[in-house]
């Protein structure tokens, strides 16, 4: 499969095609807010993001930033060749539950230690996920957990035909 033609980044945009592989983890001064079931689950500026070629950033926030009782261990696990073994959480808000809507790396691989004690959330099953007050668009395809904001240019992995990117 061929690499797609990157969209030209506009002013103030990053191209996801300039992100590295293997992925990089960095701190960001951005504010993340997650709402579900009418409840605010997270509102924090203690944020790190994972940047990987062809993917919008995945935002990780401290597990302690979640409102009490909003995360519960879920069934299943997955493995990332870079970050290690992931576990999942069910997310609860306003009396609603979204199964497996968040994940974390209990023992992240070397180079990804900044992810320890942090959780990422799929945006699609939530009411609202924002970065600096801007509503995010979920990464397409349902498998990946990136958050698309106006400051990133694609195209983004997850669309039909992008499996080999």
DOTIMI-713257 format. One line per field, with one value per residue: residue number from 1; residue in three letters; chain; x, y, z of N, C-alpha, C, O in turn. Coordinates in Angstrom, 2 decimals, always signed. Example, Ala and Ser with C-alpha at 12.3 -4.5 7.8 and 13.67 -1.06 7.14 Angstrom:
BEGIN
num	[1:2]
residuo	[ALA:SER]
cadena	[A:A]
n_X	[+13.19:+12.85]
n_Y	[-5.69:-2.25]
n_Z	[+7.80:+7.08]
ca_X	[+12.30:+13.67]
ca_Y	[-4.50:-1.06]
ca_Z	[+7.80:+7.14]
c_X	[+13.20:+12.90]
c_Y	[-3.30:+0.03]
c_Z	[+7.80:+7.87]
o_X	[+14.24:+13.41]
o_Y	[-3.32:+1.14]
o_Z	[+8.46:+8.04]
***
This chain:
BEGIN
num	[1:2:3:4:5:6:7:8:9:10:11:12:13:14:15:16:17:18:19:20:21:22:23:24:25:26:27:28:29:30:31:32:33:34:35:36:37:38:39:40:41:42:43:44:45:46:47:48:49:50:51:52:53:54:55:56:57:58:59:60:61:62:63:64:65:66:67:68:69:70:71:72:73:74:75:76:77:78:79:80:81:82:83:84:85:86:87:88:89:90:91:92:93:94:95:96:97:98:99:100:101:102:103:104:105:106:107:108:109:110:111:112:113:114:115:116:117:118:119:120:121:122:123:124:125:126:127:128:129:130:131:132:133:134:135:136:137:138:139:140:141:142:143:144:145:146:147:148:149:150:151:152:153:154:155:156:157:158:159:160:161:162:163:164:165]
residuo	[UNK:UNK:UNK:UNK:UNK:UNK:UNK:UNK:UNK:UNK:UNK:UNK:UNK:UNK:UNK:UNK:UNK:UNK:UNK:UNK:UNK:UNK:UNK:UNK:UNK:UNK:UNK:UNK:UNK:UNK:UNK:UNK:UNK:UNK:UNK:UNK:UNK:UNK:UNK:UNK:UNK:UNK:UNK:UNK:UNK:UNK:UNK:UNK:UNK:UNK:UNK:UNK:UNK:UNK:UNK:UNK:UNK:UNK:UNK:UNK:UNK:UNK:UNK:UNK:UNK:UNK:UNK:UNK:UNK:UNK:UNK:UNK:UNK:UNK:UNK:UNK:UNK:UNK:UNK:UNK:UNK:UNK:UNK:UNK:UNK:UNK:UNK:UNK:UNK:UNK:UNK:UNK:UNK:UNK:UNK:UNK:UNK:UNK:UNK:UNK:UNK:UNK:UNK:UNK:UNK:UNK:UNK:UNK:UNK:UNK:UNK:UNK:UNK:UNK:UNK:UNK:UNK:UNK:UNK:UNK:UNK:UNK:UNK:UNK:UNK:UNK:UNK:UNK:UNK:UNK:UNK:UNK:UNK:UNK:UNK:UNK:UNK:UNK:UNK:UNK:UNK:UNK:UNK:UNK:UNK:UNK:UNK:UNK:UNK:UNK:UNK:UNK:UNK:UNK:UNK:UNK:UNK:UNK:UNK:UNK:UNK:UNK:UNK:UNK:UNK]
cadena	[A:A:A:A:A:A:A:A:A:A:A:A:A:A:A:A:A:A:A:A:A:A:A:A:A:A:A:A:A:A:A:A:A:A:A:A:A:A:A:A:A:A:A:A:A:A:A:A:A:A:A:A:A:A:A:A:A:A:A:A:A:A:A:A:A:A:A:A:A:A:A:A:A:A:A:A:A:A:A:A:A:A:A:A:A:A:A:A:A:A:A:A:A:A:A:A:A:A:A:A:A:A:A:A:A:A:A:A:A:A:A:A:A:A:A:A:A:A:A:A:A:A:A:A:A:A:A:A:A:A:A:A:A:A:A:A:A:A:A:A:A:A:A:A:A:A:A:A:A:A:A:A:A:A:A:A:A:A:A:A:A:A:A:A:A]
n_X	[+0.85:+0.51:+1.97:-0.09:-0.72:+0.30:-1.87:-1.48:-0.17:-1.84:-1.55:-0.28:-0.76:+0.12:+1.52:+0.43:+2.00:+4.53:+5.03:+6.81:+7.90:+9.20:+6.53:+6.42:+6.40:+5.18:+5.03:+2.35:+1.02:-1.67:-5.22:-7.39:-10.67:-13.25:-16.47:-19.32:-22.47:-23.65:-22.02:-18.95:-16.04:-13.29:-11.08:-8.36:-4.97:-2.76:-1.25:-0.18:+0.88:+0.75:+2.49:+2.35:+3.31:+0.96:-1.21:-3.65:-2.94:-2.86:-4.27:-3.27:-4.24:-3.83:-4.78:-5.82:-7.04:-9.56:-13.00:-14.13:-15.16:-15.72:-14.23:-13.78:-12.22:-12.03:-12.93:-10.56:-7.58:-4.78:-1.97:+0.73:+3.38:+5.26:+4.54:+3.71:+1.80:-1.63:-4.40:-7.94:-10.61:-13.97:-16.15:-18.00:-20.70:-23.18:-24.98:-24.74:-22.92:-19.98:-18.52:-15.15:-14.09:-11.84:-8.27:-5.09:-1.57:-0.28:+2.37:+4.35:+6.42:+10.03:+11.03:+8.53:+7.66:+6.38:+3.71:+2.84:+0.44:-1.44:-4.32:-6.05:-8.82:-11.40:-12.86:-15.32:-17.45:-18.03:-19.76:-18.66:-15.39:-12.74:-9.99:-8.22:-10.65:-11.74:-13.81:-13.16:-12.66:-13.27:-10.68:-10.88:-12.47:-12.70:-10.91:-8.47:-7.37:-7.01:-7.32:-8.75:-8.07:-8.43:-5.79:-4.20:-3.10:-4.07:-3.93:-5.65:-4.82:-6.98:-9.14:-11.08:-9.06:-6.63:-5.13:-2.50:-0.79]
n_Y	[-1.18:+2.24:+5.25:+7.92:+11.18:+13.83:+16.24:+19.70:+21.54:+24.19:+27.62:+27.54:+24.83:+21.37:+18.74:+15.44:+13.74:+14.49:+13.57:+11.19:+7.74:+5.13:+6.15:+9.35:+10.64:+13.43:+16.18:+18.50:+21.79:+22.01:+22.13:+19.59:+18.43:+16.26:+15.09:+13.24:+11.66:+13.93:+14.70:+16.16:+14.54:+14.80:+17.53:+19.06:+20.33:+18.82:+17.07:+14.66:+13.78:+11.39:+11.11:+9.97:+8.88:+9.56:+9.53:+11.33:+13.23:+11.36:+11.88:+11.77:+11.66:+12.15:+9.39:+10.09:+12.48:+12.00:+12.13:+10.74:+7.32:+7.13:+5.53:+2.08:-1.09:-2.94:-5.69:-7.43:-6.75:-5.28:-5.03:-2.94:-2.55:-0.68:+0.78:-1.17:-3.48:-2.91:-2.06:-1.88:+0.45:+0.71:+3.43:+5.66:+7.90:+10.17:+8.09:+6.44:+3.94:+3.27:+0.71:-0.34:+2.12:+3.58:+3.50:+2.30:+2.04:-0.09:-0.83:+0.75:+0.43:+0.86:+4.16:+5.16:+5.92:+8.21:+7.70:+6.18:+5.72:+7.20:+7.87:+7.30:+8.27:+7.15:+9.34:+9.22:+7.75:+9.50:+12.43:+14.98:+15.90:+17.99:+20.06:+22.58:+23.96:+23.47:+21.45:+18.04:+15.83:+12.44:+10.09:+8.46:+5.26:+3.76:+2.03:+3.24:+5.80:+8.57:+12.17:+14.55:+17.85:+21.31:+22.08:+20.12:+18.48:+16.11:+13.40:+11.08:+8.04:+5.22:+5.62:+4.04:+1.79:+2.56:+0.81:-0.20:+1.97]
n_Z	[+0.00:-0.72:+0.57:+1.53:+0.07:+2.01:+3.54:+2.96:+5.64:+7.32:+8.52:+11.80:+12.10:+12.65:+10.78:+10.72:+9.40:+9.85:+12.32:+14.39:+13.88:+15.60:+17.88:+19.63:+22.93:+24.59:+26.89:+27.17:+27.28:+27.15:+27.82:+28.80:+28.61:+29.52:+29.03:+30.00:+29.96:+30.91:+32.96:+34.13:+33.67:+33.58:+33.91:+33.18:+33.06:+33.14:+31.09:+28.71:+25.42:+22.76:+19.83:+16.61:+13.39:+10.91:+12.59:+14.52:+17.53:+20.60:+23.66:+27.02:+30.37:+33.94:+35.98:+38.41:+37.82:+36.98:+37.86:+40.95:+40.89:+38.18:+36.50:+35.87:+36.10:+33.06:+30.89:+28.84:+26.87:+25.15:+22.90:+22.24:+20.04:+20.73:+23.10:+24.91:+26.99:+27.13:+29.22:+29.88:+30.68:+31.82:+31.35:+33.31:+33.60:+34.64:+35.17:+32.99:+31.14:+29.34:+27.86:+27.97:+27.09:+27.68:+28.12:+29.40:+30.22:+32.33:+32.95:+31.20:+28.27:+27.97:+27.42:+27.24:+29.69:+30.68:+30.36:+32.46:+34.97:+33.67:+31.58:+28.54:+26.48:+24.36:+22.11:+20.71:+22.12:+24.19:+25.53:+25.12:+24.23:+24.75:+23.70:+24.94:+24.98:+22.50:+20.60:+19.95:+17.13:+16.72:+15.91:+12.79:+12.16:+14.55:+15.92:+16.64:+18.94:+18.58:+18.76:+16.79:+16.09:+15.07:+14.68:+13.54:+10.61:+8.16:+5.81:+8.05:+9.66:+9.77:+8.22:+5.57:+3.72:+4.79:+6.28:+5.77:+6.09]
ca_X	[+0.00:+1.32:+1.77:-0.92:-0.16:-0.11:-2.54:-0.57:-0.59:-2.11:-0.90:-0.50:-1.05:+1.15:+1.14:+0.65:+3.00:+5.82:+5.20:+7.77:+7.62:+8.21:+5.89:+7.05:+5.52:+5.64:+4.11:+1.76:+0.39:-3.07:-6.23:-8.29:-11.93:-14.05:-17.81:-20.11:-23.70:-23.93:-21.04:-17.56:-15.21:-11.91:-10.77:-6.98:-3.90:-1.66:-1.53:+0.87:+0.30:+1.54:+2.51:+2.81:+3.08:-0.36:-2.25:-3.79:-2.43:-3.64:-4.06:-3.31:-4.37:-3.63:-5.95:-6.36:-7.79:-10.94:-13.91:-14.24:-16.21:-16.00:-13.47:-13.78:-11.50:-12.85:-12.40:-9.74:-6.28:-4.18:-0.52:+1.37:+4.78:+6.10:+4.15:+3.55:+0.48:-2.67:-5.62:-9.07:-11.56:-15.31:-16.31:-19.35:-21.07:-24.62:-25.72:-24.47:-21.63:-19.41:-17.58:-13.85:-13.93:-10.58:-7.19:-3.85:-0.44:+0.16:+3.84:+4.74:+7.76:+11.09:+10.84:+7.14:+7.37:+5.45:+2.33:+2.50:-0.54:-2.27:-5.41:-6.58:-10.24:-11.98:-13.75:-16.63:-18.54:-18.23:-20.59:-17.75:-13.97:-12.18:-8.61:-8.22:-12.00:-12.16:-14.35:-12.35:-13.29:-12.58:-9.94:-11.81:-12.26:-13.12:-9.88:-7.47:-7.95:-6.54:-8.27:-8.48:-8.37:-8.10:-4.36:-3.48:-3.45:-4.01:-5.02:-5.45:-4.99:-8.26:-10.12:-11.00:-7.88:-5.43:-4.52:-1.07:-0.03]
ca_Y	[+0.00:+3.44:+6.34:+8.96:+12.52:+14.62:+17.52:+20.78:+22.19:+25.62:+28.37:+27.02:+23.40:+20.34:+17.62:+14.15:+13.04:+14.88:+12.86:+10.09:+6.33:+4.92:+7.37:+10.18:+11.11:+14.70:+16.97:+19.64:+22.73:+22.14:+21.72:+18.55:+18.28:+15.12:+15.07:+12.07:+11.53:+15.22:+14.95:+16.42:+13.46:+15.29:+18.90:+19.16:+20.74:+17.87:+16.27:+14.26:+13.27:+10.48:+11.55:+8.88:+9.13:+9.34:+9.52:+12.53:+12.99:+10.69:+12.63:+10.98:+12.47:+11.32:+8.65:+10.85:+13.64:+11.58:+12.20:+9.44:+6.40:+7.20:+4.49:+0.75:-2.04:-3.59:-6.90:-7.30:-6.09:-5.23:-4.85:-2.04:-2.92:+0.38:+1.20:-2.34:-4.07:-1.97:-2.54:-0.99:+0.87:+1.16:+4.82:+5.93:+9.30:+10.42:+6.84:+5.68:+3.25:+2.93:-0.39:-0.29:+3.42:+4.21:+2.54:+2.76:+1.11:-0.23:-0.88:+1.10:+0.04:+1.86:+5.29:+5.60:+6.01:+9.32:+7.21:+5.48:+6.41:+8.07:+7.21:+7.92:+7.99:+7.28:+10.50:+8.96:+7.41:+10.55:+13.55:+16.03:+15.92:+19.23:+20.44:+24.06:+24.43:+23.13:+20.09:+17.16:+14.85:+11.16:+9.50:+7.55:+3.82:+3.11:+1.27:+4.14:+6.74:+9.94:+13.28:+15.51:+19.25:+22.11:+22.37:+19.01:+18.21:+14.69:+12.52:+10.33:+6.59:+4.78:+5.67:+2.85:+1.72:+3.09:-0.20:-0.37:+3.22]
ca_Z	[+0.00:-0.83:+1.53:+0.92:-0.02:+3.18:+3.35:+3.34:+6.88:+7.28:+9.60:+13.14:+12.08:+12.56:+9.93:+11.38:+8.61:+10.41:+13.59:+14.20:+14.12:+16.66:+18.39:+20.66:+24.01:+25.15:+27.71:+26.49:+28.21:+26.75:+28.80:+28.32:+29.35:+29.04:+29.61:+29.62:+30.74:+31.53:+34.02:+33.78:+34.21:+33.65:+33.49:+33.66:+32.15:+33.34:+29.89:+27.77:+24.19:+21.95:+18.44:+15.75:+11.97:+10.31:+13.63:+15.34:+18.88:+21.65:+24.89:+28.25:+31.58:+35.13:+36.45:+39.54:+37.33:+36.74:+39.00:+41.61:+40.46:+36.75:+35.81:+36.48:+35.24:+32.04:+30.28:+27.66:+26.85:+23.82:+22.99:+21.29:+19.91:+21.30:+24.45:+25.77:+27.22:+27.57:+29.89:+29.57:+31.70:+31.50:+31.76:+33.81:+33.83:+34.58:+35.18:+31.76:+31.11:+28.04:+28.09:+27.30:+26.42:+28.08:+28.27:+30.05:+30.19:+33.72:+32.96:+29.83:+27.82:+28.08:+26.52:+27.35:+31.13:+30.94:+30.31:+33.70:+35.79:+32.81:+30.87:+27.32:+26.31:+23.02:+22.09:+20.11:+23.04:+25.19:+25.08:+24.64:+24.59:+24.21:+23.93:+25.02:+24.71:+21.13:+20.49:+19.10:+16.25:+16.94:+14.80:+12.10:+12.15:+15.78:+16.63:+17.17:+19.89:+18.41:+18.79:+15.73:+16.38:+13.88:+14.54:+12.93:+9.22:+7.84:+6.21:+9.29:+9.64:+10.31:+7.13:+4.72:+2.86:+5.44:+7.16:+5.54:+6.19]
c_X	[+0.89:+0.99:+0.92:-0.17:-0.63:-0.85:-1.55:-1.04:-0.80:-1.36:-1.28:-0.83:+0.23:+0.64:+1.42:+1.68:+4.42:+6.05:+6.07:+7.14:+8.96:+7.69:+6.70:+5.98:+6.07:+4.56:+3.56:+1.05:-1.10:-4.01:-7.18:-9.50:-12.72:-15.37:-18.57:-21.32:-24.08:-22.97:-19.68:-16.72:-13.79:-11.88:-9.38:-6.06:-2.64:-1.81:-0.23:+0.17:+1.29:+1.37:+3.11:+2.42:+1.69:-1.51:-2.40:-3.30:-3.42:-3.27:-4.24:-3.32:-4.20:-4.92:-6.62:-7.13:-9.25:-11.76:-14.03:-15.41:-16.49:-15.23:-13.56:-13.04:-12.46:-12.17:-11.47:-8.43:-5.83:-2.69:-0.07:+2.85:+5.72:+5.80:+3.96:+2.11:-0.48:-3.80:-6.69:-9.89:-12.93:-15.44:-17.77:-19.54:-22.58:-25.46:-25.56:-23.09:-21.24:-18.29:-16.28:-13.54:-12.65:-9.53:-5.97:-2.80:+0.09:+1.68:+4.34:+6.18:+8.75:+10.89:+9.44:+6.69:+6.42:+3.99:+1.90:+1.53:-1.46:-3.23:-5.75:-8.02:-10.60:-12.99:-15.16:-17.71:-18.83:-19.18:-19.73:-16.34:-13.41:-10.71:-8.58:-9.58:-12.53:-12.60:-13.49:-13.25:-12.55:-11.82:-10.86:-11.46:-12.61:-12.05:-8.88:-8.13:-7.49:-7.68:-7.86:-8.97:-7.97:-6.61:-3.53:-4.02:-3.21:-3.43:-4.63:-5.69:-6.32:-9.36:-10.03:-9.79:-6.59:-4.68:-3.01:-0.22:+1.05]
c_Y	[+1.24:+4.46:+7.42:+10.29:+13.32:+15.89:+18.61:+21.44:+23.68:+26.33:+27.80:+25.54:+22.57:+19.28:+16.33:+13.32:+13.47:+14.23:+11.63:+8.70:+5.69:+6.24:+8.06:+10.56:+12.44:+15.35:+18.11:+20.50:+22.90:+21.62:+20.72:+18.48:+17.15:+15.14:+13.86:+11.96:+12.80:+15.58:+15.31:+15.35:+13.93:+16.74:+19.20:+19.73:+19.91:+16.79:+15.90:+13.73:+12.35:+10.92:+10.45:+9.18:+8.68:+9.35:+10.91:+12.23:+12.20:+11.37:+11.72:+11.93:+11.58:+10.62:+9.40:+12.09:+13.29:+11.71:+10.81:+8.62:+6.40:+6.17:+3.18:-0.19:-2.78:-4.88:-6.54:-6.57:-6.03:-4.98:-3.92:-2.39:-1.90:+0.63:+0.04:-2.79:-3.03:-2.72:-1.49:-0.66:+1.05:+2.57:+5.06:+7.42:+9.44:+9.16:+6.00:+5.04:+3.00:+1.93:-0.20:+1.02:+4.15:+3.12:+3.19:+1.67:+0.99:-0.21:-0.53:+0.70:+1.20:+2.93:+5.88:+5.73:+7.15:+8.87:+6.50:+6.34:+7.34:+7.23:+8.01:+7.44:+8.10:+8.41:+10.16:+8.60:+8.45:+11.62:+14.62:+15.75:+17.18:+19.35:+21.95:+24.63:+24.13:+21.67:+19.26:+16.31:+13.54:+10.71:+8.49:+6.09:+3.09:+2.35:+2.19:+5.22:+8.17:+10.95:+14.29:+16.88:+20.06:+22.37:+21.19:+18.77:+16.73:+14.43:+11.63:+8.84:+6.24:+4.84:+4.39:+2.91:+2.17:+2.06:-0.30:+0.88:+3.11]
c_Z	[+0.00:+0.26:+0.85:+0.84:+1.18:+2.76:+3.72:+4.64:+6.68:+8.40:+10.98:+13.21:+12.08:+11.59:+10.69:+10.62:+9.00:+11.78:+13.36:+14.32:+14.43:+17.23:+19.47:+21.68:+24.49:+25.99:+26.86:+27.52:+27.92:+27.84:+28.13:+29.24:+28.69:+29.79:+29.10:+30.54:+31.46:+32.65:+33.43:+34.47:+34.46:+33.21:+34.03:+32.59:+32.39:+32.26:+29.19:+26.52:+23.49:+20.50:+17.59:+14.31:+11.56:+11.32:+14.26:+16.75:+19.75:+22.96:+26.10:+29.44:+32.80:+35.55:+37.60:+39.10:+37.05:+38.02:+39.62:+41.07:+38.97:+35.92:+36.58:+35.54:+34.31:+31.58:+29.13:+27.86:+25.39:+23.99:+21.87:+21.24:+20.53:+22.77:+25.42:+25.88:+27.79:+28.25:+29.67:+30.80:+31.06:+32.06:+32.13:+34.01:+33.72:+34.53:+33.93:+31.84:+29.66:+28.29:+27.29:+26.61:+26.79:+28.23:+28.91:+29.93:+31.61:+33.89:+31.56:+29.53:+28.00:+27.01:+26.61:+28.81:+31.48:+30.94:+31.59:+34.53:+35.00:+31.97:+29.62:+27.14:+24.83:+23.05:+21.63:+21.12:+24.11:+24.63:+24.43:+25.12:+23.95:+24.57:+23.85:+24.60:+23.33:+21.10:+19.54:+18.22:+16.48:+15.69:+14.12:+12.34:+13.43:+16.54:+17.32:+18.03:+19.76:+18.41:+17.73:+16.16:+15.16:+13.67:+14.03:+11.52:+8.93:+6.47:+7.39:+9.08:+10.30:+9.26:+6.32:+3.80:+3.51:+6.29:+6.98:+5.66:+7.22]
o_X	[+1.93:-0.12:+1.19:+0.87:-1.84:-0.51:-0.83:-2.20:-0.05:-0.62:-2.46:-1.14:+1.27:-0.55:+2.50:+2.19:+5.40:+7.14:+6.08:+6.02:+9.83:+8.31:+7.55:+4.82:+7.26:+3.36:+4.23:+0.53:-1.71:-3.64:-7.69:-9.39:-12.85:-15.40:-18.48:-21.21:-24.76:-23.08:-19.31:-16.69:-13.16:-12.56:-9.23:-6.32:-1.57:-2.43:+0.69:-0.99:+2.50:+0.25:+4.25:+1.32:+1.28:-2.66:-1.41:-3.25:-4.64:-2.09:-5.23:-2.54:-4.40:-6.01:-7.84:-7.82:-10.08:-11.27:-14.04:-16.50:-17.43:-15.56:-13.43:-13.21:-13.55:-10.99:-11.60:-8.20:-6.42:-2.21:-0.43:+3.50:+6.87:+6.72:+4.03:+1.29:-0.18:-4.11:-6.39:-9.88:-13.05:-14.88:-18.67:-18.66:-23.18:-26.53:-26.19:-22.19:-22.06:-17.25:-16.32:-12.79:-12.39:-9.85:-5.84:-3.10:+0.82:+2.20:+4.71:+7.04:+8.36:+10.61:+9.19:+5.50:+5.71:+3.13:+0.71:+1.78:-2.16:-2.99:-5.75:-8.39:-10.17:-13.87:-16.12:-18.83:-19.78:-19.39:-20.04:-16.13:-13.59:-10.24:-8.88:-9.64:-13.66:-11.86:-13.15:-14.43:-11.32:-12.26:-11.55:-10.33:-12.80:-12.25:-8.48:-9.31:-7.56:-8.83:-6.75:-10.12:-7.26:-6.21:-2.30:-5.22:-2.23:-2.54:-3.45:-6.64:-6.73:-10.40:-9.00:-9.52:-5.55:-3.70:-2.30:+0.97:+1.80]
o_Y	[+1.26:+4.50:+7.78:+10.47:+13.50:+16.52:+18.47:+21.85:+24.35:+25.69:+27.59:+25.04:+23.00:+18.96:+16.14:+12.32:+12.88:+14.34:+11.07:+8.53:+5.72:+7.30:+7.46:+10.77:+12.57:+15.11:+18.60:+20.00:+23.85:+20.77:+20.97:+18.47:+17.10:+15.19:+13.49:+12.14:+12.77:+16.66:+14.83:+15.26:+13.51:+17.12:+19.56:+19.62:+20.26:+15.75:+16.71:+13.30:+12.51:+11.08:+10.04:+9.67:+7.55:+9.18:+11.58:+11.06:+12.36:+11.44:+10.99:+12.88:+10.37:+11.19:+9.35:+12.70:+14.19:+11.44:+9.82:+9.14:+5.74:+5.95:+3.16:-0.12:-3.20:-5.11:-5.48:-5.88:-6.67:-4.75:-4.09:-2.53:-2.22:+0.70:+0.24:-2.53:-2.35:-3.86:-0.35:-1.37:+1.48:+2.88:+4.71:+8.11:+8.90:+9.15:+4.94:+5.55:+2.58:+2.26:+0.07:+1.03:+5.23:+1.95:+4.41:+0.53:+1.86:+0.35:-1.43:+0.64:+2.35:+2.63:+6.97:+5.67:+7.06:+9.58:+6.26:+7.52:+8.17:+6.06:+9.24:+6.36:+9.02:+8.45:+10.75:+9.10:+8.30:+11.70:+15.11:+15.40:+17.40:+18.82:+22.53:+25.66:+24.49:+20.77:+19.71:+16.10:+13.52:+10.93:+7.73:+5.74:+1.88:+2.05:+1.94:+5.52:+8.93:+10.62:+14.82:+17.06:+19.56:+22.82:+21.23:+18.86:+16.16:+15.15:+11.44:+8.44:+6.89:+4.19:+3.72:+3.94:+2.18:+2.40:-0.49:+0.84:+4.06]
o_Z	[+0.66:+0.79:-0.30:+1.46:+1.37:+1.76:+4.71:+4.73:+5.97:+9.15:+11.27:+14.29:+11.58:+11.59:+11.24:+11.13:+8.53:+12.34:+12.26:+14.79:+13.56:+17.09:+20.13:+21.34:+24.76:+25.83:+25.95:+28.52:+28.40:+28.65:+27.04:+30.47:+27.47:+31.02:+27.92:+31.75:+32.49:+33.23:+32.37:+35.69:+35.43:+32.26:+35.20:+31.39:+31.89:+32.48:+29.08:+26.57:+23.62:+20.01:+17.81:+14.05:+11.83:+10.93:+14.51:+17.14:+19.64:+23.32:+26.19:+29.51:+32.71:+35.49:+37.75:+39.92:+36.91:+39.12:+38.90:+40.83:+38.53:+34.75:+37.81:+34.32:+34.72:+31.84:+28.52:+28.86:+24.52:+25.11:+20.71:+22.28:+20.83:+23.59:+26.64:+25.00:+28.77:+27.91:+29.32:+31.81:+29.91:+33.12:+31.37:+34.52:+32.80:+33.93:+33.81:+32.51:+28.84:+28.87:+26.09:+25.63:+26.26:+28.45:+28.97:+29.59:+32.07:+34.85:+30.81:+30.41:+28.17:+25.85:+26.10:+29.12:+32.48:+31.45:+31.79:+34.75:+35.58:+31.70:+29.63:+27.58:+24.14:+23.91:+22.13:+20.99:+24.88:+23.42:+23.34:+26.29:+22.75:+25.58:+22.81:+23.93:+23.02:+21.50:+18.45:+18.51:+16.44:+14.56:+14.80:+12.67:+13.39:+17.71:+18.46:+17.85:+20.72:+18.12:+17.77:+16.55:+14.29:+12.60:+14.08:+11.27:+9.41:+6.01:+7.68:+8.41:+11.26:+9.40:+6.36:+3.18:+2.86:+6.94:+7.96:+5.36:+7.44]
***
